[in-house]
Amino acid sequence: MSCPTFVLLSLSDLVRQGLDEYRGFRHIVRNVYAYKFDLVRIERLMQKIAPLFRQLQAELSAFADFLEFHDEDS
């Protein structure tokens, strides 16, 4: 009987820190702190989402490729 192997996804610092900004914004929205909205920050986050999403897609795709490659070795 073989022991299961665990593989952890490791996102780059760029993606992790970028996502943290959106998590912080989510907290404000989910807790209905609309009076605390910072329109400059919202605009900055809107401008950064497309490049961040492309980088996240690339990293997740690379991770999926890694898993598929190692699954073929089994």
VEXRO-388888 format. One record per atom (N, C-alpha, C, O): atom name; x, y, z; chain; residue in one letter. Coordinates in steps of 0.02 Angstrom, whole numbers, padded with zeros to 5 digits. Atoms other than C-alpha are relative to their C-alpha. Example, Ala and Ser with C-alpha at 12.3 -4.5 7.8 and 13.67 -1.06 7.14 Angstrom:
2
(pt "N" (00045 -00059 00000) "A" "A")
(pt "CA" (00615 -00225 00390) "A" "A")
(pt "C" (00045 00060 00000) "A" "A")
(pt "O" (00097 00059 00033) "A" "A")
(pt "N" (-00042 -00059 -00003) "A" "S")
(pt "CA" (00684 -00053 00357) "A" "S")
(pt "C" (-00039 00055 00037) "A" "S")
(pt "O" (-00014 00110 00045) "A" "S")
//
This chain:
74
(pt "N" (00042 -00059 00000) "A" "M")
(pt "CA" (00000 00000 00000) "A" "M")
(pt "C" (00044 00062 00000) "A" "M")
(pt "O" (00088 00070 00043) "A" "M")
(pt "N" (-00042 -00059 00005) "A" "S")
(pt "CA" (00076 00165 -00053) "A" "S")
(pt "C" (-00030 00058 00040) "A" "S")
(pt "O" (-00091 00064 00048) "A" "S")
(pt "N" (00020 -00059 -00039) "A" "C")
(pt "CA" (00070 00323 00048) "A" "C")
(pt "C" (-00017 00057 -00049) "A" "C")
(pt "O" (00020 00066 -00098) "A" "C")
(pt "N" (00016 -00054 00046) "A" "P")
(pt "CA" (-00016 00472 -00035) "A" "P")
(pt "C" (00054 00054 00001) "A" "P")
(pt "O" (00085 00068 00052) "A" "P")
(pt "N" (-00049 -00054 00007) "A" "T")
(pt "CA" (00098 00610 -00098) "A" "T")
(pt "C" (-00037 00066 -00001) "A" "T")
(pt "O" (-00087 00073 -00036) "A" "T")
(pt "N" (00031 -00066 -00003) "A" "F")
(pt "CA" (00054 00789 -00058) "A" "F")
(pt "C" (00045 00049 -00037) "A" "F")
(pt "O" (00106 00050 -00026) "A" "F")
(pt "N" (-00035 -00052 00036) "A" "V")
(pt "CA" (00105 00930 -00173) "A" "V")
(pt "C" (-00034 00066 00015) "A" "V")
(pt "O" (-00095 00073 00008) "A" "V")
(pt "N" (00028 -00066 -00016) "A" "L")
(pt "CA" (00082 01109 -00121) "A" "L")
(pt "C" (00010 00047 -00058) "A" "L")
(pt "O" (00064 00049 -00089) "A" "L")
(pt "N" (-00005 -00052 00050) "A" "L")
(pt "CA" (00046 01247 -00244) "A" "L")
(pt "C" (00036 00059 00031) "A" "L")
(pt "O" (00018 00082 00085) "A" "L")
(pt "N" (-00037 -00058 -00025) "A" "S")
(pt "CA" (00170 01387 -00221) "A" "S")
(pt "C" (-00007 00057 -00051) "A" "S")
(pt "O" (00021 00053 -00106) "A" "S")
(pt "N" (00008 -00058 00043) "A" "L")
(pt "CA" (00119 01553 -00296) "A" "L")
(pt "C" (00059 00047 00010) "A" "L")
(pt "O" (00089 00049 00064) "A" "L")
(pt "N" (-00054 -00048 -00005) "A" "S")
(pt "CA" (00248 01685 -00332) "A" "S")
(pt "C" (-00019 00055 00049) "A" "S")
(pt "O" (-00078 00066 00064) "A" "S")
(pt "N" (00013 -00056 -00046) "A" "D")
(pt "CA" (00266 01831 -00212) "A" "D")
(pt "C" (-00043 00053 -00034) "A" "D")
(pt "O" (-00086 00083 -00002) "A" "D")
(pt "N" (00038 -00050 00038) "A" "L")
(pt "CA" (00198 01945 -00348) "A" "L")
(pt "C" (-00075 -00016 00002) "A" "L")
(pt "O" (-00116 00028 00016) "A" "L")
(pt "N" (00070 00020 00001) "A" "V")
(pt "CA" (00035 01847 -00362) "A" "V")
(pt "C" (-00029 -00001 00071) "A" "V")
(pt "O" (-00084 00025 00082) "A" "V")
(pt "N" (00025 00004 -00068) "A" "R")
(pt "CA" (00016 01814 -00176) "A" "R")
(pt "C" (-00013 00069 00030) "A" "R")
(pt "O" (-00065 00080 00061) "A" "R")
(pt "N" (00010 -00068 -00027) "A" "Q")
(pt "CA" (00040 01997 -00129) "A" "Q")
(pt "C" (-00055 00036 -00037) "A" "Q")
(pt "O" (-00094 00074 -00008) "A" "Q")
(pt "N" (00054 -00031 00039) "A" "G")
(pt "CA" (-00073 02052 -00271) "A" "G")
(pt "C" (-00068 -00023 00023) "A" "G")
(pt "O" (-00114 00017 00029) "A" "G")
(pt "N" (00063 00028 -00023) "A" "L")
(pt "CA" (-00211 01936 -00214) "A" "L")
(pt "C" (-00018 00025 00070) "A" "L")
(pt "O" (-00077 00034 00086) "A" "L")
(pt "N" (00012 -00025 -00068) "A" "D")
(pt "CA" (-00191 01997 -00035) "A" "D")
(pt "C" (-00035 00068 -00001) "A" "D")
(pt "O" (-00078 00083 00041) "A" "D")
(pt "N" (00033 -00065 00006) "A" "E")
(pt "CA" (-00241 02172 -00091) "A" "E")
(pt "C" (-00075 -00009 -00013) "A" "E")
(pt "O" (-00116 00028 00014) "A" "E")
(pt "N" (00070 00011 00016) "A" "Y")
(pt "CA" (-00403 02104 -00163) "A" "Y")
(pt "C" (-00037 -00033 00058) "A" "Y")
(pt "O" (-00097 -00020 00068) "A" "Y")
(pt "N" (00032 00029 -00059) "A" "R")
(pt "CA" (-00438 02000 -00008) "A" "R")
(pt "C" (-00017 00054 00051) "A" "R")
(pt "O" (-00071 00052 00082) "A" "R")
(pt "N" (00014 -00056 -00045) "A" "G")
(pt "CA" (-00425 02158 00097) "A" "G")
(pt "C" (-00060 00041 -00023) "A" "G")
(pt "O" (-00101 00062 00018) "A" "G")
(pt "N" (00057 -00037 00027) "A" "F")
(pt "CA" (-00546 02247 -00018) "A" "F")
(pt "C" (-00064 -00040 00010) "A" "F")
(pt "O" (-00116 -00011 00025) "A" "F")
(pt "N" (00059 00044 -00010) "A" "R")
(pt "CA" (-00665 02098 -00008) "A" "R")
(pt "C" (-00027 00007 00070) "A" "R")
(pt "O" (-00088 00008 00081) "A" "R")
(pt "N" (00021 -00007 -00070) "A" "H")
(pt "CA" (-00668 02117 00181) "A" "H")
(pt "C" (-00043 00063 00009) "A" "H")
(pt "O" (-00094 00061 00042) "A" "H")
(pt "N" (00037 -00063 -00005) "A" "I")
(pt "CA" (-00726 02297 00165) "A" "I")
(pt "C" (-00069 -00008 -00031) "A" "I")
(pt "O" (-00119 00012 -00001) "A" "I")
(pt "N" (00064 00008 00035) "A" "V")
(pt "CA" (-00862 02252 00040) "A" "V")
(pt "C" (-00046 -00047 00037) "A" "V")
(pt "O" (-00105 -00032 00046) "A" "V")
(pt "N" (00042 00050 -00033) "A" "R")
(pt "CA" (-00925 02098 00133) "A" "R")
(pt "C" (-00026 00024 00068) "A" "R")
(pt "O" (-00078 00001 00091) "A" "R")
(pt "N" (00022 -00025 -00065) "A" "N")
(pt "CA" (-00937 02192 00296) "A" "N")
(pt "C" (-00036 00067 -00005) "A" "N")
(pt "O" (-00046 00101 00046) "A" "N")
(pt "N" (00041 -00059 00014) "A" "V")
(pt "CA" (-01033 02336 00218) "A" "V")
(pt "C" (00030 00064 00029) "A" "V")
(pt "O" (-00004 00103 00062) "A" "V")
(pt "N" (-00032 -00062 -00020) "A" "Y")
(pt "CA" (-00907 02471 00254) "A" "Y")
(pt "C" (00004 00046 -00060) "A" "Y")
(pt "O" (00058 00073 -00074) "A" "Y")
(pt "N" (00001 -00040 00061) "A" "A")
(pt "CA" (-00959 02567 00098) "A" "A")
(pt "C" (00026 00071 00012) "A" "A")
(pt "O" (00055 00101 -00034) "A" "A")
(pt "N" (-00023 -00067 -00014) "A" "Y")
(pt "CA" (-00920 02731 00182) "A" "Y")
(pt "C" (00076 00004 00002) "A" "Y")
(pt "O" (00104 00059 00001) "A" "Y")
(pt "N" (-00073 00001 -00002) "A" "K")
(pt "CA" (-00738 02677 00189) "A" "K")
(pt "C" (00031 -00011 -00069) "A" "K")
(pt "O" (00092 -00018 -00075) "A" "K")
(pt "N" (-00027 00011 00067) "A" "F")
(pt "CA" (-00721 02652 00000) "A" "F")
(pt "C" (00049 00055 -00018) "A" "F")
(pt "O" (00035 00115 -00009) "A" "F")
(pt "N" (-00052 -00046 00023) "A" "D")
(pt "CA" (-00564 02733 -00066) "A" "D")
(pt "C" (00000 -00005 -00076) "A" "D")
(pt "O" (00025 -00053 -00104) "A" "D")
(pt "N" (00009 00004 00072) "A" "L")
(pt "CA" (-00602 02774 -00248) "A" "L")
(pt "C" (00067 -00004 -00037) "A" "L")
(pt "O" (00071 -00036 -00089) "A" "L")
(pt "N" (-00066 00004 00031) "A" "V")
(pt "CA" (-00417 02796 -00290) "A" "V")
(pt "C" (00026 -00072 00005) "A" "V")
(pt "O" (00053 -00098 -00044) "A" "V")
(pt "N" (-00022 00070 -00009) "A" "R")
(pt "CA" (-00379 02623 -00219) "A" "R")
(pt "C" (-00041 -00046 -00046) "A" "R")
(pt "O" (-00012 -00092 -00076) "A" "R")
(pt "N" (00042 00042 00043) "A" "I")
(pt "CA" (-00526 02546 -00313) "A" "I")
(pt "C" (00024 00006 -00073) "A" "I")
(pt "O" (00028 -00044 -00108) "A" "I")
(pt "N" (-00024 -00010 00069) "A" "E")
(pt "CA" (-00464 02622 -00477) "A" "E")
(pt "C" (00067 -00035 -00010) "A" "E")
(pt "O" (00078 -00067 -00062) "A" "E")
(pt "N" (-00065 00033 00005) "A" "R")
(pt "CA" (-00287 02558 -00444) "A" "R")
(pt "C" (-00009 -00076 -00003) "A" "R")
(pt "O" (00024 -00109 -00042) "A" "R")
(pt "N" (00013 00072 00001) "A" "L")
(pt "CA" (-00354 02384 -00407) "A" "L")
(pt "C" (-00030 -00022 -00067) "A" "L")
(pt "O" (-00014 -00076 -00092) "A" "L")
(pt "N" (00030 00016 00064) "A" "M")
(pt "CA" (-00457 02387 -00566) "A" "M")
(pt "C" (00053 -00003 -00055) "A" "M")
(pt "O" (00049 -00045 -00100) "A" "M")
(pt "N" (-00052 -00002 00051) "A" "Q")
(pt "CA" (-00303 02430 -00669) "A" "Q")
(pt "C" (00048 -00060 00007) "A" "Q")
(pt "O" (00077 -00082 -00042) "A" "Q")
(pt "N" (-00047 00055 -00011) "A" "K")
(pt "CA" (-00200 02290 -00590) "A" "K")
(pt "C" (-00030 -00069 -00009) "A" "K")
(pt "O" (00008 -00118 -00012) "A" "K")
(pt "N" (00030 00066 -00001) "A" "I")
(pt "CA" (-00326 02148 -00602) "A" "I")
(pt "C" (00016 -00041 -00062) "A" "I")
(pt "O" (00029 -00101 -00056) "A" "I")
(pt "N" (-00012 00039 00061) "A" "A")
(pt "CA" (-00299 02098 -00784) "A" "A")
(pt "C" (00070 -00030 -00002) "A" "A")
(pt "O" (00077 -00090 -00015) "A" "A")
(pt "N" (-00066 00031 00000) "A" "P")
(pt "CA" (-00109 02076 -00773) "A" "P")
(pt "C" (00009 -00052 00056) "A" "P")
(pt "O" (00041 -00103 00047) "A" "P")
(pt "N" (-00004 00047 -00056) "A" "L")
(pt "CA" (-00126 01991 -00603) "A" "L")
(pt "C" (-00035 -00066 -00019) "A" "L")
(pt "O" (-00009 -00120 -00005) "A" "L")
(pt "N" (00038 00060 00019) "A" "F")
(pt "CA" (-00257 01871 -00672) "A" "F")
(pt "C" (00039 -00040 -00052) "A" "F")
(pt "O" (00041 -00102 -00048) "A" "F")
(pt "N" (-00040 00036 00050) "A" "R")
(pt "CA" (-00146 01828 -00822) "A" "R")
(pt "C" (00058 -00037 00032) "A" "R")
(pt "O" (00073 -00094 00014) "A" "R")
(pt "N" (-00055 00032 -00035) "A" "Q")
(pt "CA" (00000 01791 -00706) "A" "Q")
(pt "C" (-00024 -00059 00041) "A" "Q")
(pt "O" (00008 -00112 00042) "A" "Q")
(pt "N" (00029 00055 -00039) "A" "L")
(pt "CA" (-00110 01685 -00593) "A" "L")
(pt "C" (-00017 -00058 -00046) "A" "L")
(pt "O" (-00003 -00116 -00029) "A" "L")
(pt "N" (00016 00053 00048) "A" "Q")
(pt "CA" (-00174 01588 -00744) "A" "Q")
(pt "C" (00063 -00037 -00022) "A" "Q")
(pt "O" (00063 -00099 -00025) "A" "Q")
(pt "N" (-00063 00031 00022) "A" "A")
(pt "CA" (00005 01556 -00802) "A" "A")
(pt "C" (00028 -00045 00055) "A" "A")
(pt "O" (00052 -00100 00040) "A" "A")
(pt "N" (-00027 00040 -00055) "A" "E")
(pt "CA" (00059 01494 -00630) "A" "E")
(pt "C" (-00043 -00061 00013) "A" "E")
(pt "O" (-00016 -00115 00027) "A" "E")
(pt "N" (00044 00058 -00011) "A" "L")
(pt "CA" (-00093 01382 -00609) "A" "L")
(pt "C" (00007 -00050 -00058) "A" "L")
(pt "O" (00004 -00111 -00046) "A" "L")
(pt "N" (-00010 00044 00058) "A" "S")
(pt "CA" (-00068 01313 -00785) "A" "S")
(pt "C" (00065 -00039 00007) "A" "S")
(pt "O" (00068 -00099 -00008) "A" "S")
(pt "N" (-00065 00033 -00010) "A" "A")
(pt "CA" (00115 01275 -00747) "A" "A")
(pt "C" (-00006 -00053 00055) "A" "A")
(pt "O" (00023 -00107 00049) "A" "A")
(pt "N" (00010 00049 -00053) "A" "F")
(pt "CA" (00061 01187 -00587) "A" "F")
(pt "C" (-00040 -00060 -00025) "A" "F")
(pt "O" (-00024 -00117 -00008) "A" "F")
(pt "N" (00039 00055 00029) "A" "A")
(pt "CA" (-00069 01085 -00681) "A" "A")
(pt "C" (00044 -00043 -00045) "A" "A")
(pt "O" (00039 -00105 -00044) "A" "A")
(pt "N" (-00046 00038 00042) "A" "D")
(pt "CA" (00064 01036 -00808) "A" "D")
(pt "C" (00047 -00043 00042) "A" "D")
(pt "O" (00061 -00100 00025) "A" "D")
(pt "N" (-00044 00036 -00046) "A" "F")
(pt "CA" (00179 00985 -00665) "A" "F")
(pt "C" (-00036 -00062 00027) "A" "F")
(pt "O" (-00008 -00117 00028) "A" "F")
(pt "N" (00038 00057 -00027) "A" "L")
(pt "CA" (00042 00875 -00590) "A" "L")
(pt "C" (-00012 -00053 -00053) "A" "L")
(pt "O" (-00005 -00113 -00040) "A" "L")
(pt "N" (00012 00048 00054) "A" "E")
(pt "CA" (00001 00795 -00757) "A" "E")
(pt "C" (00064 -00038 -00018) "A" "E")
(pt "O" (00062 -00098 -00029) "A" "E")
(pt "N" (-00064 00032 00016) "A" "F")
(pt "CA" (00185 00760 -00793) "A" "F")
(pt "C" (00016 -00053 00052) "A" "F")
(pt "O" (00037 -00109 00035) "A" "F")
(pt "N" (-00017 00047 -00054) "A" "H")
(pt "CA" (00210 00677 -00624) "A" "H")
(pt "C" (-00051 -00055 00007) "A" "H")
(pt "O" (-00035 -00109 00032) "A" "H")
(pt "N" (00051 00053 00000) "A" "D")
(pt "CA" (00046 00581 -00638) "A" "D")
(pt "C" (00017 -00053 -00051) "A" "D")
(pt "O" (00003 -00112 -00040) "A" "D")
(pt "N" (-00020 00048 00052) "A" "E")
(pt "CA" (00112 00500 -00797) "A" "E")
(pt "C" (00055 -00045 00023) "A" "E")
(pt "O" (00063 -00101 -00001) "A" "E")
(pt "N" (-00055 00040 -00026) "A" "D")
(pt "CA" (00263 00439 -00699) "A" "D")
(pt "C" (-00024 -00056 00045) "A" "D")
(pt "O" (00012 -00105 00056) "A" "D")
(pt "N" (00025 00049 -00047) "A" "S")
(pt "CA" (00153 00339 -00581) "A" "S")
(pt "C" (-00014 -00067 -00032) "A" "S")
(pt "O" (-00035 -00113 00002) "A" "S")
//
